[in-house]
Amino acid sequence: MELSPKKLLNFDNTEIAFRNKSNNELNAAYWLFKMISSNFLTKVGPPITNFFLNIGLPIKGIIKATIFKHFCGGETIAECEHTIQQLALGRVGTILDYSVEGEEEEEVFDFTCAEIIRTIERAVGDKRIPITVFKVTGIGRFGLLEKLDAKKELSPVEQAEFDRVKQRCEKICRTAFEKNVPIMVDAEETWIQDTIDELAIDMMRLFNQKSIIVYNTYQMYRHDKLADMKADHLIARASGFILGVKMVRGAYMEKERKRAEEMGYPSPIQPDKASSDRDYDASLNYCMEHINEIAIVCGTHNEESCRALAQLLDANNVAHDHPHVYFAQLLGMSDNLSFNLSDAGYNVTKYVPYGPIKAVMPYLFRRAQENTSIAGQTSRELGLIMKEKQRRRL
């Protein structure tokens, strides 16, 4: 008889968590998280780094050897190969994430679309890359999406621009369908999310009829997203497609609250963390109740949520490696979750961001700020690294 997940899963097992890290890599991670733990560094780092990069000082090499190396796979798909191999040694899959953002030009959107398709093509036939991902703002202008969400009429030029966004989105998802490589549509700010949701549902209606290809992302730190996910499930059931759900807590809380306050509308964010946790766990339960109709990627660094989903799988007699259930964490964070889950037979993936260093800097700064703003995240990472250093007598 199989042991319960509670006995199988030990998220404090640092030998499993860090077994693919050399002593030098472990020491480098220790010093990096020590630096990140400085709120001062996290706040002043972005403007100082951007200044140095803009005036051409040789800081790029320092960044690439430290924070970039820890949180990113490389500047190109080819440079990610080492990370793909290292993760695969621990039976953890790679999600290649081209992390260039905040662009405005059509030629950049066309290039990004082509690059996302290259990640899909790279994943074909390689079980080490089970899922891919993209952001709609990578292939379309933020201001255009914002106007659509606000229900403002588009000019003929803007309508043609949005038609190109939809064409890029469909080209990406059609390639994923033809190559049989699932792809996730990432969530973004609430004031552009309705348009993204509509695109994602349209893509699921086209490509999720027989198997899971397209996932949409639901941010459970929003108080309306549990209801939205359930409503989308009813749409999927009525239309005969599988609903793809990537479930996260969310990534834009401070920005969302600030904008709501400045513009005088009710905050879309949950009143407290307990409410986010409640809806996240409720969504896990709901998805497991409908596991044949919903495929889920549980994107979280929360130990209790990981344990809860593991227990739900056993309670519902669902295999640990069921193709409709994946766990996902970010590269460089929560290795204790990723590798201990994979060691217990669950499907696990890591987001592996890549791209030119200067273009990926916004992503890296968010990771550093996230580690200092999430209660206990940095100290948790440091504590686990220190425990493994002591085990190795480093």
Secondary structure, 3 states (H helix, E strand, C coil): CCCCHHHHCCCCCHHHHCCCCCHHHHHHHHHHHHHHCCHHHHHHHHHHHHHHHHCCCCCHHHHHHCHHHHHCCECCCHHHHHHHHHHHHCCCEEEEEECCCCCCCHHHHHHHHHHHHHHHHHHCCCCCCCCEEECHHHCCCHHHHHHHHCCCCCCHHHHHHHHHHHHHHHHHHHHHHHHCCCEEECCCCHHHHHHHHHHHHHHHHHHCCCCCCEEEEEECCECCHHHHHHHHHHHHHHHCCCEEEEEECCCCHHHHHHHHHHHCCCCCECCCHHHHHHHHHHHHHHHHHCCCCEEEEEECCCHHHHHHHHHHHHHCCCCCCCCCEEEEEECCCCHHHHHHHHHCCCCEEEEEEECCHHHHHHHHHHHHHHHHHCCCHHHHHHHHHHHHHHHHCC
